[in-house]
């Protein structure tokens, strides 16, 4: 099991930026894929971005491509989601997730461990 703790959410105006962090502990992560998902009120939890811990291969949802950047700091066991040009439709609870197998995935059921989530609210 991996423990995940998100931080960095908040209220921002449309066009602004936020950086989310996900601190991971409990295991070594060399074979892991780390993902970010989001869930808006009354909607399903959906994929945002993923990164392979070793090598840094990334994957993005079409809705955030070119605006969001996922990255990781191996020394700090932390994954980041830099969110730029935010829109009101980006408003959601953002969750960090860990998948202990190397194939990349956009499917939430492919991720085993989850953080508690952090709220991002974008005002128009």
N, C-alpha and C positions, 0 to 999 in steps of 0.2 A: 504494500500500500504506500501511496505517496500522499503527503499532506500539502495542500495548496492554499495559499492565502493571497487574495487579490487586494489591491489598493489603488488609489488614484482617481476614482470616480468623482463626480461632482456635477455642478451646474455650469453650463457654458453657453454663450450666445452662438447662434448659427454663424458659421464661418470660422469659429475658433478651433482650438486644439486642446487635447488632453493626452496624457500618457498613462496607461494602465500598467501596473506591475503585478506579477504573479511569482511569489516566493515559494519554491518547492523544497521539500525536505523528506527524509525517510528512506531514500534509496539512491543508488547511482543511476544516472539517467542516459547513459550513452546510447541505449537502443530505443529511447522513447521518442514519441511524437507529442508535442505540446500544442494544444489548440485553444482558441478563443471562440466562444459561442455567445449569443445574446438572446434575450427573451423580452419582448415587449408585452405590455399588459394584454391579457386575453389572447395571446398568440403563442405559437410553438417556439421552442428553443431552436435557433438556427445557427448554422456554421458561419463564422466570420473569417478566421485565418488559422493556419497551422504551420508549425516549423519542426523539422527533424533536428533533434538535439545534436547529433553528430553530423556535421556537414552543412547544416543550416538551410537545407532545401525548404522552400516556402510554398504555400498554397493559399489562395484568397477567394472569397466569395466575389462574384461579379459586382455586387452592390458597393463594395468597399475598395476594389482594385484601383490603385492610383491615389487613394486618399489615406489608407491605413498601411502601416508597416509593422510586421511582427519581427522581433529579434530576440536573441538570448545572450545572457552573460554567463558563460560556463563557470567562471570563478565564483559567482554569487548565486548560482543555481536559481536564476531569475529569468523569467520571460517577460517581454514588454510588448505592448500594443500602442504604437504611436498613432493617434487619430487626428488627422488634419481636415480642414474644410468640412467641419461637422455640420450635419443637417438635422432638422427636427426629427426626421424619420430614423435617425440613429439612436434616439432615446430608447433605453432598455436597461435591464440588468445584464451586466457582462460577466460571464463565467469563464474561468480558466479550467482546462481539463487535461488529463494525461492519459496517453495510450501507450502501454508498455510493449508495443510491437512496431516494427519499422515501417510497414506500408503507411503512406499518408492516407488520411480519410477525412471526408466532410460529414460523416454520419455520426450523430451524437451517441448512438448506442455502441459505437466502436471504441469509445473512450471509457476508461474504467474509473478514474478518480476525478473528483470535482471539488472546486473551491466553493465558498459560500456566496460568491457574487458581489459585484460592486455596481451601484446605480450610476448611470450616466444620463443626464437630462440636458437636452439641447433646446434652448428657447428660440423662438422665431423673432 
